[in-house]
């Protein structure tokens, strides 16, 4: 199965899937996201390790800040937030379908 890696702004994907960016620690370069059910996700720039309720998860790629916004892999953050991601590359176009149980 082809793994397509698409980076998106963290705030965009998390808030559209019911999460809220709760904190940005500039010193640690760490962002904290909180879900409505109380789940807490912590991601650090440059680290492939995410913490979901203090449980260590390894991501395929680390969050980054190529401009002024934190960018994360769409699939990883979406799935942690409870969504299902289906992506297909057709020619030069990436088609992404994200579904939630909400």
N, C-alpha and C positions, 0 to 999 in steps of 0.2 A: 504494500500500500504506500503510495506516494505521500510523504509528509510535506505539506505546503506551509511555509513559515511566513506569516503576514504580521508585521508589527503595526500596532494602532495606539493612539493616545490612551493611557490608562484611565483617566477620568471619563472619557467618552464611553468606553466599553463597560466599566464598572457601574456607572450611574444608569446606563441604559439596561442593565441586567439586574437592577434593584439594589446595588451596593452604594456605599457612600465613602468618598475619600475622607477619612477622619483626621489624618495627621501627615505632615511632611516634616521629617527631621533632617534639616539641611546638613548638620554636622555628620550624621551617619549615612546620609543620602538614602534614607529609608522611608517608604510610604506605607501607611496603614489604611486598610479598607475594612469597613464594617458592613455586614449584611443585616437585613431586617431581623433575621433569626438569631442574631448575636454572634455569628461566625466572624472571626477576625483574621485577616490575611495581612502578612507583612512581607514586603518585597524590598530588596536593596539593589541600588544601581550597581551593575557589574557582577552580581552574584546570581548563580543558577539555583540557589537555595531559596525556597519560599517557605514561610511558616503559616500553616492554616490551623488556628487554635493551638499554637505552639507545637504542632506536628510538622516535622521536617518533610518537605516535598522537593524533589529535584526537577527543574525545568529544563527544556531543551536549549534554551538561550536565556541569557540574563537581560533584565530590563536595562534600558539605555536612555540617554538624554541627547539625541542628535541635534536638537535645536533648543527650545525652551520648555518642552513638555516631555514627561516620562512616557516612553514607548515600551509596550510589552507585547509578547506573542498573543495574538487574538485567541487561538485555540486554548492555550493553557489557562488564561484568566477566565475566559468564558466558561470552561468546564468546571473550574473551581467554584465559580458563581452559580453552578447548577444548570448550565445550558448545554445543549448538544450542538456541535459544530460540524457541518458537512461542507467541504470545500473541493472544488474541481477547477482545474486550469483548462480552459478551452482556448486554444491559440494563445494569444497574449493577454486574455482576460481571465481574472480570478473570480469565480462565482462562489459566494459564501452564503450559506443558509444557516441561521442561528435560531434554534427553537428553545423555548423555556416551558416549564410546567405551570407557569403562572396563568 
